[in-house]
Amino acid sequence: MRIKRIALVIIVLLYGELSFADCTYNGVNYPNGTVLGPYVCSGTQWVIRQ
């Protein structure tokens, strides 16, 4: 029973991390700090770089 509980916790943590995507553009996820043209990924949104 303990192994099942540990496996469940690991699965929840892995999928929880996947749900926090950085920035998305045309269906592709980009990490924080990526520059595309005049925009930079900051957190979970694209902002105009200064």
C-alpha positions as a printed Julia matrix, in Angstrom:
50×3 Matrix{Float64}:
  0.0    0.0     0.0
  2.86   2.37    0.78
  4.41   1.89   -2.68
  1.14   2.88   -4.35
  0.96   6.05   -2.25
  4.55   7.0    -3.13
  3.92   6.32   -6.83
  0.8    8.49   -6.72
  2.7   11.38   -5.14
  5.44  11.13   -7.77
  2.92  11.11  -10.62
  1.06  14.12   -9.21
  4.3   16.08   -8.83
  5.46  15.27  -12.36
  2.19  16.24  -14.01
  1.92  19.3   -11.78
  5.24  20.53  -13.12
  4.13  19.98  -16.71
  1.06  22.13  -16.21
  3.17  25.19  -15.42
  4.25  25.99  -18.96
  6.29  29.13  -19.47
  5.17  30.92  -22.64
  3.32  29.49  -25.62
  3.58  30.7   -29.21
  1.92  28.83  -32.11
  1.42  25.79  -29.9
  5.1   25.59  -28.87
  6.23  26.13  -25.27
  9.22  28.4   -24.69
 11.17  28.76  -21.43
 11.41  31.97  -19.46
 13.8   34.48  -21.07
 13.26  33.38  -24.69
 13.36  36.26  -27.18
 11.12  36.17  -30.27
 11.36  39.35  -32.29
 10.44  42.29  -30.05
  9.0   40.02  -27.33
 10.58  38.22  -24.41
  9.0   35.46  -22.31
  8.55  36.76  -18.79
  6.83  34.38  -16.4
  3.85  33.09  -18.36
  3.37  35.92  -20.83
  5.11  37.65  -23.71
  6.18  41.23  -23.01
  7.84  43.82  -25.25
 11.55  43.89  -24.45
 13.02  47.18  -23.41
